[in-house]
Amino acid sequence: MADIFQSKAAFGEHLSQFTLADGAGVMVRERADDALAIVTARRGMAAELAKRVKAMGIVLPSGPRRKAQGSLAFLGIGPGRWLATLDHGANTSQSRDAWTKSLAHDLAGCASVVDQTGGYAVLQISGAKALATLAKGVAIDLHPHAFRAGDVAVTQIAQIGVMLWQLDDQPTYAISVFRSLAGSFWHWLSVGAEEFGIAVAGAAGPDWSSVQRRVVQQQPPKS
Amino acid sequence: MSQPHRLASGGLIERDAPLAFRFDGRSFAAFRGDTLASALLANGVRLVGRSFKYHRPRGFLSAGPEEPNGLVELNSGARRTPNSKATTVELYGGLEATSQNRWPSLRFDIASLNSVLAPLLGAGFYYKTFMWPASFWEKLYEPAIRRAAGLGRVAGAADPDRYEKAFAHCDVLVIGSGPAGLMAALTAGRCGARVILAEEDFRLGGRLLSERHEIDGRPAALWASETAAELASLPDVTILPRTAVFGVYDDRTYGALERVTDHRAEATPSLPRQRLWKIIARHTVLASGATERPVVFGGNDRPGVMLAASIRTYLNRFAAVPGSRFAVYTAGDDGWRTAADLIACRCEVTAVIDPRPQVAQALSDPIASAGIRVMLGAQVVGTRGGHALKIIDVRDERRSTVRIEADALATSNGWDPLIGLTSHLGARPQWSDVIQAFVPGKQLPSGMTVAGAAVGHFTLTQALADGARAGSAAAANAGFPTSSQRVPIADDEPAGLRPFWHVADSRGKAFIDFQHDVTVNDITLANQEGFRSAEHLKRYTTLGMATDQGRTSNVNGLAIMAALSDRSVSDLGSTSARPPYAPVAIAAFAGPQRGRHFRPTRLTPGHGWAQQQGAQFVDAGPWRRAQWFSRPGDADWLATVCREAHTVRNAVGICDVSTLGKIDVQGQDAGSFLDRVYINTLSTLAVGKVRYGVMLREDGFVLDDGTVARFAPDHFVLSTTTANAARVMQHLEFCHQVLWPQLDVQLVSVTEQWAQYAVAGPHSRRVLENLTGPGFDVSNGAFPHMACAELEIGNITARLFRLSFSGELAYEIAVPARYGDAVIRALMQAGEEFGALPYGTEAFGVLRVEKGHIGGQELSGQTTARDLGLARMMSTKKDFIGRVMAQRPALIAADRPTLVGFVPVNAGERLRAGAHLLPLDAAKTAENDQGYLTSVVYSPTLGHWIALGLLQQGPGRLGQRARAYDPVRNGDVEVVIVSPTFVDPEGRRLHG
């Protein structure tokens, strides 16, 4: 048989349940095209790992920070542990499986690389009310005085473990959850953002600004 | 619509926004900006409730959250909200309120006969009367008392509203928006600090809204609104009106409840009714103000007797006149201002009574010159009137009784700082002789400053200066540059006081706690019977235990007890204030996490597909798993499950096993690490092979079982049971980080990364061939039982395992989760020609019991490897976790129940899991218990019920009989003890 299998975005069906409306304080897009891998330093190999990552143009962060070079980024998510991300991996000629393998190859001997491209679902959240919406579930301080572009946090929202990082000063946030929890996470997010209105961008575009935005509002729940 | 008691002008109400509302079925008119209480008073409604115990008629005592009397039910149906303080209910058009705790009507309440029985109903009445016989308590006394007692009625239906939770962080949290709070917020906000200003009221200003003060020569209320506007313009200042800070918790955390839409006529679907805030504040300025104390005298609960400052609130803020003919009874300078304000509003004042023999002429002269009777050294000794005050009896300085006509009496006995929040972390308030009230103790919660009236600084000038100082210090503490800011100039008021705790000569009941009907007599009784400490007094008399938490009564009660027991209030001390300081709906604590969202739900990548197949789902921990897939023609669930199991045994079935835990283990020492955590040896496992493994807890009992696959010399993938996945991960992390940090091991959970499907049955190989195509050889020779491999299928990288839980030829295929949906559909398609069907967890269970594999029921945390027939798996050549403890004598005792199988002697009889195993001829007692059935299924392969169970000496008793006795479900079945492997004990199918 050996078909070409279609991948399915974790939040896809939730985001598609929206209808058009005016005004939106929160903009959401699923980063379904990124490739993700967890990189754990092997014992005694931290310096060598940093050297090899440096060769990729990235100074490996030693704390909860995100360092990026082009579409590649390393996020510190624990002692000796990083989340490596490749933006828009699905749109490159190289398959995302191949990217994980080549990363494992490049870091062989100094880090274990585990593909998590399917394991985590990542939502990108921005808009004037992004911060106010996140405050309904994130216990840590995301005010610009305390949390800036490039900062990373491993925390939880509504009993769901998340990795959260800030991409820019707009601010735009990315939040990853275990894929199986996408539905529960979306319930929390959509209910909390309802008062501000939610705009959902299609998963297709490589760049948020070039994506035709659909300004939408959730249907009132059936009583 | 007329509002007979509304002043023609003034007040902070919006006269161009008229509203209509209903109380006890009658329609009334009012204005936006009113509370329910001010609206009722403006309409001349003064009887608003019945007291808790004696059902006495009651009117409003206050104008704020301290209100003990004016409790009403709001709304109806599922939204009915009992015990709402009308003094804090922000009026909206169409509001419906009803009085409570009365029957049949507010004016005529049958239970008011309790008043006649009052001599019998003193403190401790219930404790003393309903003691004996004890068995009567639950069946008779408690239900009867509950019917008679209680205030409002709960809705009795699920709360239809939405609630929300939110977190906030700030440099300075300011609690209260009176002069001190506004000044603190403004000063800190101007310095650039992140400020949250929380105000319980819907309008900022506190007492500034209620008084005729001037600040910088202009009305104080104007200053308040201008300050509020400036605060709103500052980018890092958040104003939370309608928000009560109800608790102080460790590490500078505060709980607050915001009433988001309670004041709106129409529910806004996108907004919650209430929002629970968790505020983390570097610094807090508590500017909660103070509450006025009433005077305790006979008949002081008659509707019309009110707090003096509350009357000023009704006059000045709401332009509502709560009476026609006023008298003032005050033990301090403060009450005289009520007289002055009443005169300014052209209200009739008949007398001002002050127990002090002398007061400053500046107070008394303007009153006397207005032709009003001033009575110094005098006391109110009684009140008359039915449902409303008509006459007060005053004993003048010559001890002769004077009758004064008044339908409203303003009483004032000093002010109690509102310091409940200062005590939430255990600090005790301390008594101040200067202000005759409790003030915050020295041990304040970390980061907290108390300012203004809350710390006993009662004048406006003091409040503004306190606020400016506290705001500036808080901003400086948070690292913001501060500059000296001008403190506005205020007119000041005299605040002299000599409190008068109890008018001993008065007639009639003298109430202390209005809501719980605690009188001076109750305190006297408590003293006589030895309940003299503050805590005993509270519990014996229920003083301060009502919904108002005794805000107007605690200090009066303590002072009277102190006098009776010949101590100072300071020696007596006070009770402890604990969170919540204001009532919080339970639903607010749940927020959006209610119903099926109570906790997160995990769905597998194939969930949507399973739904389309008509799966019945079952909760498996946080997961939802397909239990079975009913088809038309299935008689019942058992028929469905039998059909699914039969399909696996005879054709091929496909099951979603994605929920099983998967852990990626890498590193040079990965094999050695696994040898230490599993009872068997895994370092010898060849690459491309899978081995079954069992882990023990440190105490020697089985923790979990699963498979270990080796993909490279330094790369293993483990599987765990669904139930224990998180626990095993935690256990392995602990072992690595704490026990053997020197090992080069990296652990990552990959449960979510892989969607995994079991393909089981004689045709499973052909289904796989269809899926993978000719590029991968799944033949017995190339890919034997317990083989594993990574392979490319189309555009994806998959992992294939030859594993069998069912005992059939079987595989498990894992694909990245994002392809899980596509692959399950492709698998079903690939299997269509072989009759492939999906099967759920029930059939999965049937197949494993038929094969004698252990599952969750056997991995109960109380079984050892030996109990489960796995003793020989325990390596003797290496150490592993649990090895030593598993050798404890009780765990290797010969008579420990051990795993065997059971079948009923009469094939038609049903077995039940949990049934106890007894010798055939033994009495059915616990002493004869020899074990129990752990897993029971109906075997479609054998055509009767079968069971796994733990039985003493089980493996040595094969072929013998026992009875499975189930006293809960009346089961008593004779069974034959058999091998736990019911199907294909030789394992031919497995290797087929």
Chai-1 contact restraints between the chains, C-beta under 6 A:
chainA,res_idxA,chainB,res_idxB,connection_type,confidence,min_distance_angstrom,max_distance_angstrom,comment,restraint_id
A,M1,B,N770,contact,1.0,0.0,6.0,A-B,restraint_1
A,M1,B,L771,contact,1.0,0.0,6.0,A-B,restraint_2
A,M1,B,G773,contact,1.0,0.0,6.0,A-B,restraint_3
A,M1,B,A830,contact,1.0,0.0,6.0,A-B,restraint_4
A,A2,B,G773,contact,1.0,0.0,6.0,A-B,restraint_5
A,A2,B,G794,contact,1.0,0.0,6.0,A-B,restraint_6
A,D3,B,G794,contact,1.0,0.0,6.0,A-B,restraint_7
A,I4,B,G794,contact,1.0,0.0,6.0,A-B,restraint_8
A,I4,B,N795,contact,1.0,0.0,6.0,A-B,restraint_9
A,F5,B,G794,contact,1.0,0.0,6.0,A-B,restraint_10
A,F5,B,N795,contact,1.0,0.0,6.0,A-B,restraint_11
A,F5,B,I796,contact,1.0,0.0,6.0,A-B,restraint_12
A,F5,B,Y819,contact,1.0,0.0,6.0,A-B,restraint_13
A,F5,B,A822,contact,1.0,0.0,6.0,A-B,restraint_14
A,Q6,B,A822,contact,1.0,0.0,6.0,A-B,restraint_15
A,S7,B,R818,contact,1.0,0.0,6.0,A-B,restraint_16
A,S7,B,Y819,contact,1.0,0.0,6.0,A-B,restraint_17
A,K8,B,R818,contact,1.0,0.0,6.0,A-B,restraint_18
A,K8,B,D821,contact,1.0,0.0,6.0,A-B,restraint_19
A,I38,B,V748,contact,1.0,0.0,6.0,A-B,restraint_20
A,T40,B,Q746,contact,1.0,0.0,6.0,A-B,restraint_21
A,R42,B,D744,contact,1.0,0.0,6.0,A-B,restraint_22
A,R43,B,D744,contact,1.0,0.0,6.0,A-B,restraint_23
A,D97,B,T797,contact,1.0,0.0,6.0,A-B,restraint_24
A,S112,B,Q666,contact,1.0,0.0,6.0,A-B,restraint_25
A,S112,B,Q746,contact,1.0,0.0,6.0,A-B,restraint_26
A,V114,B,D664,contact,1.0,0.0,6.0,A-B,restraint_27
A,V114,B,V748,contact,1.0,0.0,6.0,A-B,restraint_28
A,Q116,B,Q753,contact,1.0,0.0,6.0,A-B,restraint_29
A,G118,B,Q753,contact,1.0,0.0,6.0,A-B,restraint_30
A,G118,B,P816,contact,1.0,0.0,6.0,A-B,restraint_31
A,G118,B,A817,contact,1.0,0.0,6.0,A-B,restraint_32
A,G118,B,R818,contact,1.0,0.0,6.0,A-B,restraint_33
A,G119,B,E752,contact,1.0,0.0,6.0,A-B,restraint_34
A,G119,B,Q753,contact,1.0,0.0,6.0,A-B,restraint_35
A,A135,B,A166,contact,1.0,0.0,6.0,A-B,restraint_36
A,A135,B,F167,contact,1.0,0.0,6.0,A-B,restraint_37
A,K136,B,A166,contact,1.0,0.0,6.0,A-B,restraint_38
A,A139,B,F167,contact,1.0,0.0,6.0,A-B,restraint_39
A,D141,B,H169,contact,1.0,0.0,6.0,A-B,restraint_40
A,Q159,B,R599,contact,1.0,0.0,6.0,A-B,restraint_41
A,Q159,B,P600,contact,1.0,0.0,6.0,A-B,restraint_42
A,I160,B,P600,contact,1.0,0.0,6.0,A-B,restraint_43
A,F178,B,E752,contact,1.0,0.0,6.0,A-B,restraint_44
A,R179,B,E752,contact,1.0,0.0,6.0,A-B,restraint_45
A,R179,B,A817,contact,1.0,0.0,6.0,A-B,restraint_46
A,S180,B,R602,contact,1.0,0.0,6.0,A-B,restraint_47
A,S180,B,L603,contact,1.0,0.0,6.0,A-B,restraint_48
A,S180,B,E752,contact,1.0,0.0,6.0,A-B,restraint_49
A,L181,B,P600,contact,1.0,0.0,6.0,A-B,restraint_50
A,L181,B,R602,contact,1.0,0.0,6.0,A-B,restraint_51
A,G183,B,L603,contact,1.0,0.0,6.0,A-B,restraint_52
A,S184,B,P600,contact,1.0,0.0,6.0,A-B,restraint_53
A,S184,B,T601,contact,1.0,0.0,6.0,A-B,restraint_54
A,H187,B,H597,contact,1.0,0.0,6.0,A-B,restraint_55
A,V191,B,P592,contact,1.0,0.0,6.0,A-B,restraint_56
A,E194,B,S270,contact,1.0,0.0,6.0,A-B,restraint_57
A,E195,B,S270,contact,1.0,0.0,6.0,A-B,restraint_58
A,E195,B,L271,contact,1.0,0.0,6.0,A-B,restraint_59
A,P220,B,P269,contact,1.0,0.0,6.0,A-B,restraint_60
